[in-house]
Amino acid sequence: MASYPHLLDIGIMGSCIHGKTGRCLEAGVQCYQDGLHRSEPDMALSDFKRIIDESRGRLFQVALGGRGDPEMHRDFKAMISYSRENDIIPNLTTSGFGLTEEKADLMKTYCGAVAVSWYRSPYTLKAIEMLTAKGIKTNIHYVLGQNSIDEAYEMVTSGKIPKGVNRMIFLLHKPVGLGQQANVLRANDPRVEAFFALFNEDRFCDLAGFDSCCVPGLVNFARDIHLDSIDTCEGARYSAYITPDMKMTPCSFDQDLKWQVDLRTHSIRQAWDSAAFNQFRSILSTSCPTCKSRRSCLGGCPIKKEIVLCKDLQEVKP
C-alpha cells in the first residue's frame, strides 16, 4: 500500500439525469450507483477544494464521477481548473448525453483523459467524435456482463471499436445498485475464457484495457500477458472513493458504506490509516493463501466475491 492514495475517485455528482429517465437501463447499463432510485445533493465546491488542498503534493490525479455526468456539475469549470492549478490532473467519465462543445473545450484545457461510457446510442458516438476531434485522450468504458460479453467479443475481433479512441476499457459488472446478480459473469462460462484469451495476442492488447476487477480473468485465461503489466484491486492500497457528502471508502462499489470514514470529522490521511481501511486490506492480504497466482490477484474483489473470475477461489475471512 501507499502512504497516501495515488488516486482519489471523487463522486462530485449526487444525482443523474439518466436515472430520472431510465436511459441507463434502456442502454443495457445497470448503474451501480442506482441513479433511478437514489439522489442526493452534488458535492459542494468548498468540499472539493478541501480534498485538493489536503492532497496537494501527495497525489497527482483524481477521477471525477458519482451518480451522474460530472460535466453537469454547476461548478465543473471551477473544480477542474482548481485541481489543475494545484498540479493534480482531473480525469472523468461521461455518458456524453449532454456534452457540448464548450464543456469539451474545458476538458481539453484541464483534463488528462476522458472516458465515454458505452451507451450504444447516437450520443455515445457523437461524444467520442467530439472529444477525439479535439485531440483529447479518449477511452471507452464498457461494462462486461452476461448481457454484453458477446458484443464485446465481436467489437474486439471485428474491428468495430470506434476509430480514434485510445483504449476500450472493460469494467467488470458487479451486482451493486441496479446491477443484477443474473448479469454476473462466471469463471466456468466458455465465453469468459474465450474473451480473455483474446488478449494473449498483441494485436488485441493494443486496443484494450481493464479495471482491476478483471484481473482474475486475465490471470486465469490470458496467461501470455506479462503479470508485471497488471495490478489487482487497488482499493485501500493505492486508491479510495469519496462520496458527494464526504464519506471516504476504499472503493466506489462499497455502496453500503461498510468501510466508510466520515471526512467531516477525519482527514483523508486519517481515513487512509483507519481501522476500517485496514480491515479492507486484511481481506486482500489473507485471501487464497495457497494459490500460486496469489501475488497477481490477492483473491480479487473484497466486496463481491461472486464476481471473481476464478474456479479455485479460496476465500478466507479475516
N, C-alpha and C positions, 0 to 999 in steps of 0.2 A: 504494500500500500504506500501511497504518497503521504507526506506530512500535511498536505492540504490538497483539496481537489484540483486535478488538472483540467477538469471540465465541469462547469455548472450548467445544468439544464434548467432554465428559468421559465416557469409557467406564467407568462405575463397575462394570458387570456383566461378569464373565468367563465366566459360564455361563448357560444358558437352559432353563427347564422345557419350552418348546416343542420345543427341539432333541432332548430325550430322548424325546419322544412323537411327533415328526414332525408336530406340529399345524400348523406353518407351511406345509409342503408340501401338507397336506390343504386348507388355506385358499387355495391358489394363490399363496402368498407365498414367493418364492425368496430366503431370507435371505442377504444379502451377508456377514454375519458367520459364516455356516456353523455355527450352533449345533448342528447334527446331528452333526458330527464333531469340533468343536473346543471345548475347555473349559479354563479356567484360573481361578485364584483371583480373587475380586472385588477391587476396589480397596480398599486399607486406608484407614480413616478418617484416619489421620495423613497419608497421601499427599494425600488430598482437601483437607485443611486447609492443607497446604503450597501447593497450587495456588491456593487462595483467598487465602492470606496474600501470596503473590507478586503476585497480581492486584488486590489491594485498591487502589481509586482509579485503576486503569488500565483496567478494563473493568467493565461494569455488568450483564452477563447471561451465564449459562452454560446449556448444554443437556446434560442428563443422559441417558445411554443406555448403549451397549455391547451385549454378547451376552446380552440378557435384559431383562425389565421392571425399571426402576430402583427402583420402589417395593418390590421384593422384596429389596433390599439390607438386610442386618441393621442397618446404621447409617443407613438412609434419613432418619429424622427428624433425626438429628444433623447429617447433611450439608446438608439443605435449610435447616435453621434456622441453621447456622453461615454458610452462604452469604448468607442474607438479613440476618443481623446485621452482615455486612460490606458491606452495600449492593450486593450482587451478586445479581440476581434469578435464581433457578433455574427453568428450564423443562424439560419432559421429554416423552418419547413412551412410551406403554404399549400393549400389546395389549388390556388390560382384563381378561384372563382371570382373574387373581386379585385384582382390585381390590375393596377393601372400603370400607365407609362410613368407617371410621377412617382409612384411607390417603387417601381422597378429601378428608376434612376437613383433613388435613395439607397436601394440595396447595392447598386453598383458602386456608389460613393463610399459606403460604410461597411458593407458586409464582406466576409471572406468567401462564403459559398451559400447557395440557396438550394433547397430541395423542394421538388414539387411532388406531392402525394399523387399516386396513380389512381385517379377517379374515373378513368375510362370515359371521359366526356370531352366535348369540343373545347371547353375552357381549360382542360388539362393541357392539351396540345398547344393552345394559344399562349398559355403562360410559359411553357417550355420554349416556344419560338421567341417570345418577347425577351426572355432572360438571356437565352443563348445569343440572340442578335446583338445584345448589348455587351457581349463578351464576359458575362457573369459566369463563374464556375457553377454549373447547374447539374444537380443529381436528380434522379427519380427515386422516390421512396415507395417501395412496393411491398404490400403485406402478403406474406406467403402462408396460405392456409389450404384446407381441403377444397375450398371454393375457387382457388386461384392457381394452384401448382401446375395444372395442365397448361393454362395460359402462359405462365412464367416459362415453362419449358419451351413452348412454341416461340415466345418472343426472343429467347436467347439463341435458340438453334436456327431460327429462320430469319435472323437479321431484322426483326421488327422493332427493335429499340430505337426510339426517335433519334435522328441524327443531331449531332452537336452536344449531346449530354456528356458529362464527364464520366459518370458511372450510374448503373442501375443498382441501387442498394436494396437488398432483400431484408425485410424485417419480419421476424417470425411472429405469427399470430399467437396471441395469448388470450385465454378465457377470462378477461377482465373487462368491466364495464359492459358494453354491448357485445363484447366478444363471446361467441357461443362455444361451449365445450365441444359440440359436434364438428366444429371447424378446425380443431387442433390436429396437426399432422402427427403421424405415428412412425416410429423408427422401423417398424416391420412392413410399412407400405412400400411396395416396389417402386412407386413413383418418386418417393423421397430419395431412395438410393440412386435412381437414375438421374434425378435432378442434380443432386450434389456431386455425383460422379462426373458431370459435365466439366467441373472446374479442376479436373486433372489435366485439362487441355489449356495451353497458354492462350489460345485464341478466344476462349470464353472468359478466362481470368481477366483479360484486358477490358472486359465490358462491365464487370460486376464488382460489388462489394457486399458486405454482410454486417448486420448488427451482431453483437456478441452472443445473443441468444441462439444464433445459428451455428455457433462454433462446434457443439457436439455433432451436428450433422456433417460438418466439414471434416472433423477428426475421424469419424467413422466411415465416411463414404467418399471423401476426396483425399485419398491417402498419399497422393503425389504432391500435395501442397506442402511447402516448407512450413513447419509448425511455428517457426520463429516469426512468420509473417502474420500470424493471427494472435488474438488475445481474447480470453474468455470474459465472463461477467466482470465489468469494471465497477459495479455498484459498491460504494463504500471503500473501494480500493483506489480508484482514480476519479470517480465522478459521483455526483449527487443531484437530486432534483429538489427544486424549491417551488412550492405551490403559490398561487396568487395571493393567499393570505399568510404567506411567510412561514409555512411549515417545511422543514427540510427532512428529506428521507433518502435512503440510498438509491432509489430507482423510481421513475415516474409510474411504473406498473404497481407500486405499492399504493393502490387507490384506497385501501382501507387504513392507510397511515399507521400500520403496525409498528414501524420503526421510526416514527416521526420525532423530530425535536423542534420545539417552537422557537423561532428566531426572534420573537418578541421579547423573550427572556434569556436567550443564549446567543452568543456569537456564532458565526459559521465555523470557526475553529473549534469552539466548544462542542458544537453538534457533531463535527467530524470525529472528535475524540470521545464521544459519549458512549455510554453502555449500550444504547440502542444500536448504534452503528457497529460496535464491537460484536454484538450478538449476530448481526447480519454477516459479518466477516467470518464468524466462527462456523457458520453453515458451510461456507466455501472451504474453510480450512480442514473440515472433518469429513466431508462427503467423499464417497468412493475411495477409501483409504488404500485398497489393494490393487486398484486399476492401474495398468501400465500407462494409460493416457491421462492420468490424474493431473499432471503438470500442465497439460494443454487445456484442460476442461474444468477442473475443480468441481466436478459434479453438476455443472450447468446451473440453470436458474434457481436461486434460493426461494423465490416467491411461488412459482407454479412448477413443481417438479414434473407434472404430466406433459409439459412441452419439451422436455429434454429428449433429444433425438438419439437415444442410446438404448440398446436392447439389454444392456448389462448394468443398469443404474444401481448403485449401492448407496442408498440414502441413509445417512447417519444423523440422528437427532442430537444437537449439541446439548 
